[in-house]
């Protein structure tokens, strides 16, 4: 019973991938009439609803089966992954690993460790995307995504790689002509560099964190990218709240100094996400180990 349904589902996916009953038949090694019979049988199982909108040169899924197609793609992918486990348990990473990481975190902590994976495993080719936009891993455009406060996805595992504390900082040069603030309330006398301007509800987004602040703080400068905020602070333009992964070396070297000790900010939690059916593949295992070590 299940074998027949999987056979029909596989045929449907092949028709969609090739855009042709004829090409699907060639790929599957069957006749075009067999492909047509399988599609007709699947339509009957789904209540007689048409599976496609057929144009002169294109075949597109109808609206009422789009979610069904997505579900069976996931099932077939899990079957492929189950087969791959048997063959990959003793294999080293190979092929292409597609990773998306936030730009600031990537440049500060993760780019070089990921690049070193290629040295350790020369057969592994790594494609790195520096971005923060939402990625649906079920679309399989990426194998691994690193995010801060990620959105939960069905069939996706989230592995915590580490945390990064947030600190108010400025440069020694900036504080030469200004008193270094020890309290949050004293920030009103300083130039604040934030990620977005203050909202009407009294919250402030600064350094990428949403804070409830009752001191009527408004950024003198706002930027959309946290690396840009860091560069503005380093250039003596003001104070901001920044993560340790960007500033820890500067603090140790005395290029930045801490301020505002009376306000505790929860640390940023950093996660890696991957499809659950890929958890035991050599590429994902090697990448997770590398990223965890980099964030330790």
Buried (B, 14 or more C-beta within 10 A) or exposed (E): EEEEBBBBBBBBBBBBEBEBBEBBBBBBEBEBEBBBBBBEBBBEEBEEEEBBEEEEEEBEBEEEBEEBBEEBBBEBBBEEBEEBEEEBEEEEBBEEBBBBBBBBBBBBBBBEBBEEBBEEBEEBBBEBBBEBEEBEBBEEEBBBBBBBEBEEBEEBBBBEBBBBBBBBBBBEEBBEEEEBBEEBBBBEEBBBBBBBEBEEEEBBBBBBBEBEBEEEBEBEBBBEBBBBBBBBBBEBBBBBBBBBBBBBEBBEEEBBBEBBEEBEBEEBBBBBBBBBBBBEBBBBBBBBEBBBEBBE
